Amino acid sequence: MILYYAPGACSQACHIALVEAKLPHQLVKVGRDRRTEDGRDFNLINAKGYTPALDLGDGTILTENLAILAWIADSSGKLLAKDGLERWRALEATAFMTSEIHRGFTPFFRDGTEQEKEKARQSLITRFSTLSEQLGEKQFLIGEQMTIADCYLFVMLAWAGMMGVPVPGPLNDCLTRMKSLPSVSTVLAAEGLA
């Protein structure tokens, strides 16, 4: 299995999930020029042109964070309850981050105007407050065990810090806890971000 990733990008959520689930994998870094570190045209691997992409080893390429994260969880039996409300809450939180929070960072990554960035910042503050309420006093978003939602949350919180988007105290505490997890430390080191 090969994960095509960009350091610190949203693909980091899948990387954390792979390490936490203890699924054997290789990493292939993709540059801003859409070339893999070994010189291949990434657009020929993923026509969408962005990471993550997961080569399942049989010629199948899976894309999109939510799909890859769910595949990792189902394949490993970890990071997502098999059934019941906990499963759906984890998927709900991951979808919320994919559609509402991740997208909210667009002006920061696409040279938006200061006005666009400020509007996005205010929207992100509201969205992160929603997640903070969901987190409450728990260790992780859904409970006391890490799920795919937490893998994604880590990346979104890291981006918030980089872009100067304030997040509520419980989410800062969560980010600090997650940084100390062996899986997250391993990923940060592997991506050259330790």
TIVO-2410 file (N, C-alpha, C; in nm, 3 decimals):
# residues 194
REC num residu      c1      c2      c3 atome chaine
REC   1      M   0.085  -0.116   0.000     N      A
REC   1      M   0.000   0.000   0.000    CA      A
REC   1      M   0.090   0.124   0.000     C      A
REC   2      I   0.051   0.222  -0.081     N      A
REC   2      I   0.129   0.345  -0.092    CA      A
REC   2      I   0.039   0.464  -0.066     C      A
REC   3      L   0.081   0.551   0.025     N      A
REC   3      L   0.011   0.677   0.048    CA      A
REC   3      L   0.088   0.788  -0.022     C      A
REC   4      Y   0.021   0.855  -0.114     N      A
REC   4      Y   0.077   0.974  -0.178    CA      A
REC   4      Y   0.035   1.092  -0.091     C      A
REC   5      Y   0.133   1.169  -0.048     N      A
REC   5      Y   0.109   1.274   0.051    CA      A
REC   5      Y   0.190   1.398   0.021     C      A
REC   6      A   0.151   1.506   0.086     N      A
REC   6      A   0.231   1.629   0.089    CA      A
REC   6      A   0.249   1.664   0.237     C      A
REC   7      P   0.371   1.695   0.281     N      A
REC   7      P   0.394   1.722   0.422    CA      A
REC   7      P   0.304   1.831   0.478     C      A
REC   8      G   0.237   1.800   0.588     N      A
REC   8      G   0.151   1.896   0.655    CA      A
REC   8      G   0.018   1.922   0.587     C      A
REC   9      A  -0.005   1.859   0.473     N      A
REC   9      A  -0.132   1.877   0.401    CA      A
REC   9      A  -0.239   1.788   0.465     C      A
REC  10      C  -0.358   1.794   0.411     N      A
REC  10      C  -0.467   1.714   0.468    CA      A
REC  10      C  -0.440   1.564   0.458     C      A
REC  11      S  -0.351   1.524   0.370     N      A
REC  11      S  -0.311   1.383   0.360    CA      A
REC  11      S  -0.250   1.333   0.490     C      A
REC  12      Q  -0.206   1.426   0.575     N      A
REC  12      Q  -0.147   1.388   0.704    CA      A
REC  12      Q  -0.248   1.312   0.791     C      A
REC  13      A  -0.377   1.342   0.775     N      A
REC  13      A  -0.479   1.269   0.852    CA      A
REC  13      A  -0.475   1.121   0.817     C      A
REC  14      C  -0.464   1.090   0.688     N      A
REC  14      C  -0.456   0.949   0.646    CA      A
REC  14      C  -0.326   0.886   0.693     C      A
REC  15      H  -0.220   0.962   0.691     N      A
REC  15      H  -0.091   0.912   0.738    CA      A
REC  15      H  -0.100   0.876   0.886     C      A
REC  16      I  -0.159   0.963   0.966     N      A
REC  16      I  -0.175   0.934   1.109    CA      A
REC  16      I  -0.259   0.809   1.128     C      A
REC  17      A  -0.368   0.799   1.052     N      A
REC  17      A  -0.456   0.682   1.064    CA      A
REC  17      A  -0.382   0.553   1.028     C      A
REC  18      L  -0.304   0.555   0.922     N      A
REC  18      L  -0.228   0.435   0.883    CA      A
REC  18      L  -0.132   0.392   0.993     C      A
REC  19      V  -0.062   0.488   1.052     N      A
REC  19      V   0.034   0.456   1.158    CA      A
REC  19      V  -0.039   0.409   1.283     C      A
REC  20      E  -0.144   0.480   1.322     N      A
REC  20      E  -0.220   0.441   1.441    CA      A
REC  20      E  -0.283   0.304   1.424     C      A
REC  21      A  -0.328   0.271   1.304     N      A
REC  21      A  -0.391   0.141   1.277    CA      A
REC  21      A  -0.287   0.031   1.255     C      A
REC  22      K  -0.161   0.072   1.248     N      A
REC  22      K  -0.050  -0.022   1.226    CA      A
REC  22      K  -0.063  -0.098   1.094     C      A
REC  23      L  -0.108  -0.029   0.990     N      A
REC  23      L  -0.117  -0.088   0.858    CA      A
REC  23      L   0.014  -0.061   0.783     C      A
REC  24      P   0.077  -0.164   0.731     N      A
REC  24      P   0.203  -0.143   0.657    CA      A
REC  24      P   0.178  -0.059   0.532     C      A
REC  25      H   0.265   0.035   0.510     N      A
REC  25      H   0.249   0.125   0.396    CA      A
REC  25      H   0.382   0.187   0.360     C      A
REC  26      Q   0.388   0.240   0.240     N      A
REC  26      Q   0.501   0.320   0.195    CA      A
REC  26      Q   0.449   0.461   0.172     C      A
REC  27      L   0.540   0.555   0.176     N      A
REC  27      L   0.505   0.695   0.150    CA      A
REC  27      L   0.571   0.741   0.022     C      A
REC  28      V   0.496   0.816  -0.057     N      A
REC  28      V   0.554   0.883  -0.174    CA      A
REC  28      V   0.510   1.029  -0.165     C      A
REC  29      K   0.609   1.114  -0.154     N      A
REC  29      K   0.584   1.258  -0.141    CA      A
REC  29      K   0.551   1.319  -0.276     C      A
REC  30      V   0.454   1.410  -0.275     N      A
REC  30      V   0.411   1.479  -0.396    CA      A
REC  30      V   0.441   1.627  -0.377     C      A
REC  31      G   0.510   1.686  -0.473     N      A
REC  31      G   0.546   1.828  -0.465    CA      A
REC  31      G   0.437   1.919  -0.518     C      A
REC  32      R   0.455   2.047  -0.496     N      A
REC  32      R   0.359   2.147  -0.547    CA      A
REC  32      R   0.350   2.144  -0.699     C      A
REC  33      D   0.455   2.094  -0.763     N      A
REC  33      D   0.457   2.085  -0.910    CA      A
REC  33      D   0.382   1.962  -0.961     C      A
REC  34      R   0.319   1.889  -0.869     N      A
REC  34      R   0.242   1.768  -0.902    CA      A
REC  34      R   0.329   1.656  -0.956     C      A
REC  35      R   0.454   1.654  -0.909     N      A
REC  35      R   0.546   1.545  -0.943    CA      A
REC  35      R   0.574   1.468  -0.816     C      A
REC  36      T   0.584   1.337  -0.829     N      A
REC  36      T   0.621   1.257  -0.713    CA      A
REC  36      T   0.770   1.272  -0.690     C      A
REC  37      E   0.814   1.235  -0.571     N      A
REC  37      E   0.957   1.250  -0.541    CA      A
REC  37      E   1.044   1.166  -0.632     C      A
REC  38      D   0.987   1.064  -0.696     N      A
REC  38      D   1.065   0.984  -0.791    CA      A
REC  38      D   1.041   1.028  -0.936     C      A
REC  39      G   0.979   1.147  -0.954     N      A
REC  39      G   0.970   1.209  -1.086    CA      A
REC  39      G   0.846   1.180  -1.168     C      A
REC  40      R   0.751   1.104  -1.115     N      A
REC  40      R   0.630   1.073  -1.192    CA      A
REC  40      R   0.530   1.189  -1.188     C      A
REC  41      D   0.447   1.194  -1.291     N      A
REC  41      D   0.339   1.293  -1.298    CA      A
REC  41      D   0.226   1.244  -1.210     C      A
REC  42      F   0.201   1.314  -1.098     N      A
REC  42      F   0.098   1.271  -1.003    CA      A
REC  42      F  -0.041   1.273  -1.065     C      A
REC  43      N  -0.062   1.359  -1.163     N      A
REC  43      N  -0.193   1.365  -1.229    CA      A
REC  43      N  -0.228   1.234  -1.298     C      A
REC  44      L  -0.127   1.154  -1.333     N      A
REC  44      L  -0.153   1.024  -1.393    CA      A
REC  44      L  -0.190   0.920  -1.287     C      A
REC  45      I  -0.158   0.948  -1.161     N      A
REC  45      I  -0.193   0.861  -1.051    CA      A
REC  45      I  -0.331   0.899  -0.996     C      A
REC  46      N  -0.352   1.028  -0.977     N      A
REC  46      N  -0.480   1.081  -0.931    CA      A
REC  46      N  -0.516   1.198  -1.022     C      A
REC  47      A  -0.612   1.176  -1.108     N      A
REC  47      A  -0.652   1.278  -1.206    CA      A
REC  47      A  -0.702   1.405  -1.139     C      A
REC  48      K  -0.743   1.397  -1.011     N      A
REC  48      K  -0.787   1.516  -0.939    CA      A
REC  48      K  -0.669   1.609  -0.909     C      A
REC  49      G  -0.549   1.553  -0.908     N      A
REC  49      G  -0.428   1.633  -0.895    CA      A
REC  49      G  -0.388   1.672  -0.754     C      A
REC  50      Y  -0.457   1.620  -0.652     N      A
REC  50      Y  -0.420   1.656  -0.516    CA      A
REC  50      Y  -0.415   1.533  -0.426     C      A
REC  51      T  -0.342   1.550  -0.317     N      A
REC  51      T  -0.332   1.442  -0.219    CA      A
REC  51      T  -0.447   1.456  -0.120     C      A
REC  52      P  -0.480   1.345  -0.052     N      A
REC  52      P  -0.415   1.215  -0.053    CA      A
REC  52      P  -0.467   1.126  -0.165     C      A
REC  53      A  -0.386   1.027  -0.196     N      A
REC  53      A  -0.426   0.916  -0.280    CA      A
REC  53      A  -0.364   0.792  -0.218     C      A
REC  54      L  -0.439   0.686  -0.212     N      A
REC  54      L  -0.391   0.562  -0.152    CA      A
REC  54      L  -0.398   0.452  -0.256     C      A
REC  55      D  -0.280   0.400  -0.291     N      A
REC  55      D  -0.269   0.286  -0.382    CA      A
REC  55      D  -0.285   0.161  -0.297     C      A
REC  56      L  -0.392   0.086  -0.321     N      A
REC  56      L  -0.422  -0.030  -0.239    CA      A
REC  56      L  -0.336  -0.151  -0.272     C      A
REC  57      G  -0.250  -0.138  -0.372     N      A
REC  57      G  -0.157  -0.246  -0.403    CA      A
REC  57      G  -0.204  -0.339  -0.513     C      A
REC  58      D  -0.329  -0.323  -0.555     N      A
REC  58      D  -0.383  -0.408  -0.662    CA      A
REC  58      D  -0.419  -0.326  -0.785     C      A
REC  59      G  -0.365  -0.205  -0.793     N      A
REC  59      G  -0.396  -0.115  -0.903    CA      A
REC  59      G  -0.509  -0.018  -0.872     C      A
REC  60      T  -0.574  -0.037  -0.757     N      A
REC  60      T  -0.682   0.051  -0.717    CA      A
REC  60      T  -0.625   0.174  -0.647     C      A
REC  61      I  -0.668   0.292  -0.691     N      A
REC  61      I  -0.630   0.417  -0.626    CA      A
REC  61      I  -0.754   0.474  -0.560     C      A
REC  62      L  -0.747   0.495  -0.431     N      A
REC  62      L  -0.856   0.554  -0.355    CA      A
REC  62      L  -0.819   0.697  -0.323     C      A
REC  63      T  -0.913   0.790  -0.341     N      A
REC  63      T  -0.887   0.931  -0.313    CA      A
REC  63      T  -0.992   0.985  -0.217     C      A
REC  64      E  -0.970   1.104  -0.170     N      A
REC  64      E  -1.056   1.178  -0.078    CA      A
REC  64      E  -1.038   1.127   0.066     C      A
REC  65      N  -1.010   1.222   0.154     N      A
REC  65      N  -0.980   1.188   0.293    CA      A
REC  65      N  -1.086   1.102   0.360     C      A
REC  66      L  -1.211   1.140   0.349     N      A
REC  66      L  -1.315   1.065   0.418    CA      A
REC  66      L  -1.317   0.920   0.371     C      A
REC  67      A  -1.309   0.897   0.241     N      A
REC  67      A  -1.310   0.761   0.188    CA      A
REC  67      A  -1.187   0.682   0.234     C      A
REC  68      I  -1.071   0.745   0.226     N      A
REC  68      I  -0.948   0.675   0.266    CA      A
REC  68      I  -0.949   0.645   0.416     C      A
REC  69      L  -0.990   0.743   0.495     N      A
REC  69      L  -0.994   0.722   0.641    CA      A
REC  69      L  -1.090   0.609   0.677     C      A
REC  70      A  -1.207   0.607   0.615     N      A
REC  70      A  -1.303   0.500   0.642    CA      A
REC  70      A  -1.248   0.364   0.597     C      A
REC  71      W  -1.179   0.362   0.484     N      A
REC  71      W  -1.119   0.238   0.434    CA      A
REC  71      W  -1.013   0.188   0.533     C      A
REC  72      I  -0.928   0.278   0.580     N      A
REC  72      I  -0.825   0.240   0.678    CA      A
REC  72      I  -0.891   0.181   0.803     C      A
REC  73      A  -0.994   0.248   0.852     N      A
REC  73      A  -1.063   0.202   0.973    CA      A
REC  73      A  -1.126   0.065   0.950     C      A
REC  74      D  -1.197   0.049   0.840     N      A
REC  74      D  -1.262  -0.080   0.814    CA      A
REC  74      D  -1.160  -0.191   0.789     C      A
REC  75      S  -1.050  -0.158   0.724     N      A
REC  75      S  -0.947  -0.260   0.694    CA      A
REC  75      S  -0.873  -0.305   0.819     C      A
REC  76      S  -0.857  -0.213   0.915     N      A
REC  76      S  -0.778  -0.244   1.034    CA      A
REC  76      S  -0.864  -0.285   1.153     C      A
REC  77      G  -0.993  -0.250   1.148     N      A
REC  77      G  -1.078  -0.275   1.264    CA      A
REC  77      G  -1.051  -0.177   1.377     C      A
REC  78      K  -0.983  -0.068   1.345     N      A
REC  78      K  -0.949   0.035   1.444    CA      A
REC  78      K  -0.997   0.171   1.395     C      A
REC  79      L  -1.009   0.265   1.487     N      A
REC  79      L  -1.036   0.406   1.458    CA      A
REC  79      L  -1.180   0.438   1.418     C      A
REC  80      L  -1.269   0.339   1.418     N      A
REC  80      L  -1.408   0.364   1.384    CA      A
REC  80      L  -1.490   0.245   1.434     C      A
REC  81      A  -1.591   0.275   1.518     N      A
REC  81      A  -1.678   0.168   1.567    CA      A
REC  81      A  -1.741   0.095   1.449     C      A
REC  82      K  -1.761  -0.032   1.463     N      A
REC  82      K  -1.819  -0.113   1.356    CA      A
REC  82      K  -1.964  -0.076   1.330     C      A
REC  83      D  -2.035  -0.037   1.435     N      A
REC  83      D  -2.175   0.000   1.419    CA      A
REC  83      D  -2.215   0.090   1.536     C      A
REC  84      G  -2.340   0.127   1.539     N      A
REC  84      G  -2.390   0.210   1.647    CA      A
REC  84      G  -2.364   0.358   1.624     C      A
REC  85      L  -2.414   0.437   1.716     N      A
REC  85      L  -2.408   0.582   1.704    CA      A
REC  85      L  -2.265   0.635   1.703     C      A
REC  86      E  -2.172   0.571   1.774     N      A
REC  86      E  -2.033   0.619   1.775    CA      A
REC  86      E  -1.975   0.620   1.634     C      A
REC  87      R  -2.008   0.518   1.555     N      A
REC  87      R  -1.959   0.513   1.416    CA      A
REC  87      R  -2.010   0.634   1.338     C      A
REC  88      W  -2.139   0.659   1.350     N      A
REC  88      W  -2.199   0.767   1.272    CA      A
REC  88      W  -2.154   0.903   1.322     C      A
REC  89      R  -2.131   0.919   1.451     N      A
REC  89      R  -2.081   1.047   1.503    CA      A
REC  89      R  -1.939   1.074   1.451     C      A
REC  90      A  -1.856   0.970   1.443     N      A
REC  90      A  -1.720   0.987   1.391    CA      A
REC  90      A  -1.724   1.027   1.243     C      A
REC  91      L  -1.811   0.961   1.166     N      A
REC  91      L  -1.824   0.996   1.024    CA      A
REC  91      L  -1.882   1.136   1.008     C      A
REC  92      E  -1.978   1.170   1.092     N      A
REC  92      E  -2.038   1.302   1.089    CA      A
REC  92      E  -1.934   1.411   1.115     C      A
REC  93      A  -1.852   1.392   1.217     N      A
REC  93      A  -1.750   1.491   1.252    CA      A
REC  93      A  -1.644   1.502   1.142     C      A
REC  94      T  -1.607   1.389   1.083     N      A
REC  94      T  -1.507   1.391   0.976    CA      A
REC  94      T  -1.563   1.461   0.853     C      A
REC  95      A  -1.687   1.433   0.819     N      A
REC  95      A  -1.749   1.500   0.705    CA      A
REC  95      A  -1.761   1.652   0.729     C      A
REC  96      F  -1.794   1.691   0.852     N      A
REC  96      F  -1.803   1.833   0.887    CA      A
REC  96      F  -1.668   1.902   0.868     C      A
REC  97      M  -1.562   1.837   0.911     N      A
REC  97      M  -1.430   1.897   0.894    CA      A
REC  97      M  -1.390   1.902   0.747     C      A
REC  98      T  -1.425   1.797   0.672     N      A
REC  98      T  -1.392   1.794   0.530    CA      A
REC  98      T  -1.463   1.905   0.453     C      A
REC  99      S  -1.591   1.922   0.481     N      A
REC  99      S  -1.669   2.017   0.401    CA      A
REC  99      S  -1.667   2.159   0.456     C      A
REC 100      E  -1.669   2.175   0.586     N      A
REC 100      E  -1.684   2.308   0.644    CA      A
REC 100      E  -1.554   2.372   0.693     C      A
REC 101      I  -1.469   2.293   0.755     N      A
REC 101      I  -1.346   2.351   0.811    CA      A
REC 101      I  -1.234   2.353   0.708     C      A
REC 102      H  -1.207   2.239   0.647     N      A
REC 102      H  -1.100   2.232   0.547    CA      A
REC 102      H  -1.123   2.338   0.438     C      A
REC 103      R  -1.243   2.341   0.386     N      A
REC 103      R  -1.277   2.439   0.281    CA      A
REC 103      R  -1.260   2.582   0.331     C      A
REC 104      G  -1.284   2.603   0.460     N      A
REC 104      G  -1.273   2.737   0.517    CA      A
REC 104      G  -1.132   2.796   0.510     C      A
REC 105      F  -1.033   2.711   0.495     N      A
REC 105      F  -0.894   2.759   0.487    CA      A
REC 105      F  -0.854   2.804   0.347     C      A
REC 106      T  -0.942   2.790   0.250     N      A
REC 106      T  -0.908   2.821   0.111    CA      A
REC 106      T  -0.845   2.959   0.092     C      A
REC 107      P  -0.901   3.067   0.150     N      A
REC 107      P  -0.837   3.198   0.128    CA      A
REC 107      P  -0.693   3.206   0.180     C      A
REC 108      F  -0.660   3.127   0.279     N      A
REC 108      F  -0.524   3.130   0.334    CA      A
REC 108      F  -0.425   3.060   0.241     C      A
REC 109      F  -0.472   2.956   0.174     N      A
REC 109      F  -0.384   2.880   0.086    CA      A
REC 109      F  -0.386   2.927  -0.058     C      A
REC 110      R  -0.483   3.008  -0.094     N      A
REC 110      R  -0.498   3.052  -0.233    CA      A
REC 110      R  -0.482   3.202  -0.248     C      A
REC 111      D  -0.400   3.262  -0.164     N      A
REC 111      D  -0.372   3.406  -0.173    CA      A
REC 111      D  -0.498   3.493  -0.175     C      A
REC 112      G  -0.588   3.465  -0.082     N      A
REC 112      G  -0.708   3.547  -0.069    CA      A
REC 112      G  -0.672   3.686  -0.019     C      A
REC 113      T  -0.764   3.779  -0.038     N      A
REC 113      T  -0.745   3.915   0.013    CA      A
REC 113      T  -0.755   3.912   0.166     C      A
REC 114      E  -0.710   4.019   0.228     N      A
REC 114      E  -0.722   4.027   0.375    CA      A
REC 114      E  -0.867   4.020   0.419     C      A
REC 115      Q  -0.956   4.079   0.340     N      A
REC 115      Q  -1.099   4.074   0.372    CA      A
REC 115      Q  -1.151   3.930   0.364     C      A
REC 116      E  -1.111   3.857   0.261     N      A
REC 116      E  -1.152   3.716   0.247    CA      A
REC 116      E  -1.096   3.632   0.362     C      A
REC 117      K  -0.972   3.658   0.398     N      A
REC 117      K  -0.911   3.583   0.508    CA      A
REC 117      K  -0.981   3.611   0.640     C      A
REC 118      E  -1.017   3.737   0.664     N      A
REC 118      E  -1.086   3.771   0.789    CA      A
REC 118      E  -1.225   3.707   0.794     C      A
REC 119      K  -1.294   3.709   0.684     N      A
REC 119      K  -1.426   3.644   0.678    CA      A
REC 119      K  -1.411   3.494   0.705     C      A
REC 120      A  -1.311   3.432   0.644     N      A
REC 120      A  -1.286   3.290   0.665    CA      A
REC 120      A  -1.248   3.263   0.810     C      A
REC 121      R  -1.164   3.349   0.867     N      A
REC 121      R  -1.122   3.334   1.007    CA      A
REC 121      R  -1.243   3.332   1.100     C      A
REC 122      Q  -1.335   3.426   1.080     N      A
REC 122      Q  -1.455   3.432   1.165    CA      A
REC 122      Q  -1.542   3.308   1.149     C      A
REC 123      S  -1.555   3.260   1.027     N      A
REC 123      S  -1.632   3.139   1.003    CA      A
REC 123      S  -1.564   3.018   1.068     C      A
REC 124      L  -1.433   3.010   1.056     N      A
REC 124      L  -1.359   2.899   1.117    CA      A
REC 124      L  -1.370   2.902   1.269     C      A
REC 125      I  -1.367   3.019   1.329     N      A
REC 125      I  -1.382   3.030   1.475    CA      A
REC 125      I  -1.515   2.968   1.517     C      A
REC 126      T  -1.620   2.998   1.442     N      A
REC 126      T  -1.752   2.941   1.472    CA      A
REC 126      T  -1.750   2.790   1.456     C      A
REC 127      R  -1.692   2.741   1.349     N      A
REC 127      R  -1.688   2.596   1.322    CA      A
REC 127      R  -1.606   2.523   1.428     C      A
REC 128      F  -1.492   2.581   1.465     N      A
REC 128      F  -1.410   2.517   1.569    CA      A
REC 128      F  -1.483   2.517   1.704     C      A
REC 129      S  -1.563   2.618   1.730     N      A
REC 129      S  -1.643   2.621   1.854    CA      A
REC 129      S  -1.740   2.504   1.859     C      A
REC 130      T  -1.798   2.472   1.744     N      A
REC 130      T  -1.888   2.357   1.735    CA      A
REC 130      T  -1.815   2.229   1.773     C      A
REC 131      L  -1.693   2.211   1.721     N      A
REC 131      L  -1.616   2.092   1.754    CA      A
REC 131      L  -1.573   2.092   1.900     C      A
REC 132      S  -1.542   2.209   1.953     N      A
REC 132      S  -1.504   2.217   2.094    CA      A
REC 132      S  -1.619   2.174   2.184     C      A
REC 133      E  -1.739   2.215   2.149     N      A
REC 133      E  -1.856   2.172   2.226    CA      A
REC 133      E  -1.872   2.020   2.219     C      A
REC 134      Q  -1.848   1.964   2.100     N      A
REC 134      Q  -1.858   1.819   2.084    CA      A
REC 134      Q  -1.751   1.749   2.168     C      A
REC 135      L  -1.631   1.804   2.169     N      A
REC 135      L  -1.522   1.745   2.246    CA      A
REC 135      L  -1.553   1.747   2.395     C      A
REC 136      G  -1.600   1.860   2.444     N      A
REC 136      G  -1.631   1.872   2.586    CA      A
REC 136      G  -1.511   1.834   2.672     C      A
REC 137      E  -1.532   1.744   2.766     N      A
REC 137      E  -1.427   1.699   2.858    CA      A
REC 137      E  -1.362   1.568   2.814     C      A
REC 138      K  -1.402   1.517   2.698     N      A
REC 138      K  -1.350   1.388   2.651    CA      A
REC 138      K  -1.206   1.402   2.604     C      A
REC 139      Q  -1.137   1.290   2.596     N      A
REC 139      Q  -1.002   1.286   2.541    CA      A
REC 139      Q  -1.002   1.312   2.391     C      A
REC 140      F  -1.101   1.253   2.322     N      A
REC 140      F  -1.111   1.262   2.177    CA      A
REC 140      F  -1.253   1.303   2.140     C      A
REC 141      L  -1.276   1.337   2.015     N      A
REC 141      L  -1.405   1.391   1.974    CA      A
REC 141      L  -1.524   1.300   2.005     C      A
REC 142      I  -1.506   1.170   1.990     N      A
REC 142      I  -1.618   1.078   2.006    CA      A
REC 142      I  -1.616   1.009   2.141     C      A
REC 143      G  -1.505   1.008   2.208     N      A
REC 143      G  -1.497   0.941   2.338    CA      A
REC 143      G  -1.354   0.934   2.388     C      A
REC 144      E  -1.322   0.820   2.444     N      A
REC 144      E  -1.188   0.804   2.502    CA      A
REC 144      E  -1.091   0.731   2.410     C      A
REC 145      Q  -1.137   0.695   2.291     N      A
REC 145      Q  -1.053   0.629   2.191    CA      A
REC 145      Q  -1.041   0.717   2.067     C      A
REC 146      M  -0.923   0.719   2.008     N      A
REC 146      M  -0.903   0.794   1.885    CA      A
REC 146      M  -0.987   0.734   1.773     C      A
REC 147      T  -1.045   0.821   1.690     N      A
REC 147      T  -1.115   0.779   1.570    CA      A
REC 147      T  -1.056   0.853   1.450     C      A
REC 148      I  -1.108   0.820   1.333     N      A
REC 148      I  -1.064   0.890   1.213    CA      A
REC 148      I  -1.091   1.040   1.222     C      A
REC 149      A  -1.195   1.077   1.297     N      A
REC 149      A  -1.226   1.220   1.314    CA      A
REC 149      A  -1.111   1.293   1.383     C      A
REC 150      D  -1.049   1.229   1.479     N      A
REC 150      D  -0.938   1.293   1.551    CA      A
REC 150      D  -0.814   1.307   1.462     C      A
REC 151      C  -0.793   1.210   1.374     N      A
REC 151      C  -0.681   1.220   1.279    CA      A
REC 151      C  -0.696   1.347   1.194     C      A
REC 152      Y  -0.817   1.371   1.148     N      A
REC 152      Y  -0.844   1.489   1.066    CA      A
REC 152      Y  -0.839   1.616   1.150     C      A
REC 153      L  -0.894   1.608   1.271     N      A
REC 153      L  -0.894   1.724   1.360    CA      A
REC 153      L  -0.752   1.772   1.386     C      A
REC 154      F  -0.659   1.681   1.405     N      A
REC 154      F  -0.521   1.720   1.431    CA      A
REC 154      F  -0.469   1.813   1.321     C      A
REC 155      V  -0.493   1.776   1.196     N      A
REC 155      V  -0.444   1.857   1.083    CA      A
REC 155      V  -0.513   1.993   1.081     C      A
REC 156      M  -0.643   1.994   1.103     N      A
REC 156      M  -0.717   2.121   1.099    CA      A
REC 156      M  -0.670   2.214   1.211     C      A
REC 157      L  -0.640   2.158   1.328     N      A
REC 157      L  -0.590   2.241   1.439    CA      A
REC 157      L  -0.450   2.292   1.410     C      A
REC 158      A  -0.368   2.210   1.347     N      A
REC 158      A  -0.233   2.254   1.309    CA      A
REC 158      A  -0.242   2.370   1.210     C      A
REC 159      W  -0.333   2.358   1.114     N      A
REC 159      W  -0.352   2.467   1.017    CA      A
REC 159      W  -0.400   2.594   1.087     C      A
REC 160      A  -0.491   2.578   1.183     N      A
REC 160      A  -0.542   2.696   1.255    CA      A
REC 160      A  -0.425   2.770   1.322     C      A
REC 161      G  -0.335   2.694   1.383     N      A
REC 161      G  -0.219   2.756   1.446    CA      A
REC 161      G  -0.131   2.828   1.345     C      A
REC 162      M  -0.110   2.767   1.230     N      A
REC 162      M  -0.025   2.829   1.126    CA      A
REC 162      M  -0.087   2.956   1.070     C      A
REC 163      M  -0.220   2.960   1.063     N      A
REC 163      M  -0.289   3.071   0.998    CA      A
REC 163      M  -0.342   3.175   1.096     C      A
REC 164      G  -0.311   3.157   1.224     N      A
REC 164      G  -0.354   3.254   1.323    CA      A
REC 164      G  -0.503   3.253   1.350     C      A
REC 165      V  -0.565   3.136   1.338     N      A
REC 165      V  -0.707   3.122   1.369    CA      A
REC 165      V  -0.717   3.069   1.512     C      A
REC 166      P  -0.770   3.150   1.604     N      A
REC 166      P  -0.778   3.105   1.743    CA      A
REC 166      P  -0.882   2.994   1.758     C      A
REC 167      V  -0.849   2.896   1.842     N      A
REC 167      V  -0.943   2.787   1.870    CA      A
REC 167      V  -0.966   2.783   2.021     C      A
REC 168      P  -1.081   2.730   2.063     N      A
REC 168      P  -1.110   2.722   2.206    CA      A
REC 168      P  -1.008   2.637   2.282     C      A
REC 169      G  -0.992   2.668   2.410     N      A
REC 169      G  -0.896   2.598   2.495    CA      A
REC 169      G  -0.903   2.447   2.489     C      A
REC 170      P  -1.022   2.385   2.495     N      A
REC 170      P  -1.027   2.239   2.489    CA      A
REC 170      P  -0.965   2.182   2.361     C      A
REC 171      L  -0.976   2.255   2.250     N      A
REC 171      L  -0.915   2.207   2.126    CA      A
REC 171      L  -0.764   2.225   2.130     C      A
REC 172      N  -0.716   2.333   2.191     N      A
REC 172      N  -0.571   2.348   2.209    CA      A
REC 172      N  -0.516   2.235   2.295     C      A
REC 173      D  -0.589   2.200   2.401     N      A
REC 173      D  -0.547   2.089   2.487    CA      A
REC 173      D  -0.545   1.959   2.409     C      A
REC 174      C  -0.645   1.940   2.325     N      A
REC 174      C  -0.652   1.820   2.242    CA      A
REC 174      C  -0.532   1.812   2.147     C      A
REC 175      L  -0.498   1.924   2.086     N      A
REC 175      L  -0.382   1.928   1.996    CA      A
REC 175      L  -0.255   1.891   2.071     C      A
REC 176      T  -0.238   1.944   2.190     N      A
REC 176      T  -0.120   1.912   2.271    CA      A
REC 176      T  -0.116   1.763   2.304     C      A
REC 177      R  -0.230   1.707   2.345     N      A
REC 177      R  -0.236   1.563   2.375    CA      A
REC 177      R  -0.200   1.480   2.253     C      A
REC 178      M  -0.256   1.518   2.140     N      A
REC 178      M  -0.233   1.439   2.019    CA      A
REC 178      M  -0.087   1.446   1.974     C      A
REC 179      K  -0.023   1.561   1.992     N      A
REC 179      K   0.118   1.573   1.953    CA      A
REC 179      K   0.206   1.475   2.031     C      A
REC 180      S   0.160   1.437   2.150     N      A
REC 180      S   0.239   1.346   2.232    CA      A
REC 180      S   0.213   1.198   2.200     C      A
REC 181      L   0.116   1.170   2.115     N      A
REC 181      L   0.087   1.031   2.079    CA      A
REC 181      L   0.199   0.976   1.990     C      A
REC 182      P   0.239   0.851   2.011     N      A
REC 182      P   0.345   0.793   1.928    CA      A
REC 182      P   0.313   0.798   1.778     C      A
REC 183      S   0.189   0.772   1.740     N      A
REC 183      S   0.154   0.773   1.597    CA      A
REC 183      S   0.173   0.912   1.538     C      A
REC 184      V   0.132   1.014   1.609     N      A
REC 184      V   0.144   1.150   1.558    CA      A
REC 184      V   0.291   1.192   1.553     C      A
REC 185      S   0.367   1.160   1.657     N      A
REC 185      S   0.511   1.191   1.658    CA      A
REC 185      S   0.582   1.124   1.541     C      A
REC 186      T   0.546   0.999   1.515     N      A
REC 186      T   0.606   0.924   1.404    CA      A
REC 186      T   0.575   0.992   1.271     C      A
REC 187      V   0.451   1.033   1.252     N      A
REC 187      V   0.411   1.099   1.128    CA      A
REC 187      V   0.481   1.233   1.111     C      A
REC 188      L   0.485   1.313   1.215     N      A
REC 188      L   0.552   1.443   1.204    CA      A
REC 188      L   0.698   1.426   1.168     C      A
REC 189      A   0.764   1.327   1.226     N      A
REC 189      A   0.904   1.302   1.193    CA      A
REC 189      A   0.918   1.255   1.048     C      A
REC 190      A   0.832   1.163   1.006     N      A
REC 190      A   0.839   1.111   0.871    CA      A
REC 190      A   0.814   1.218   0.765     C      A
REC 191      E   0.729   1.315   0.799     N      A
REC 191      E   0.698   1.423   0.704    CA      A
REC 191      E   0.794   1.542   0.718     C      A
REC 192      G   0.895   1.528   0.805     N      A
REC 192      G   0.993   1.635   0.821    CA      A
REC 192      G   0.940   1.755   0.895     C      A
REC 193      L   0.842   1.733   0.985     N      A
REC 193      L   0.778   1.843   1.056    CA      A
REC 193      L   0.799   1.834   1.207     C      A
REC 194      A   0.885   1.747   1.251     N      A
REC 194      A   0.906   1.730   1.396    CA      A
REC 194      A   0.986   1.845   1.452     C      A
***
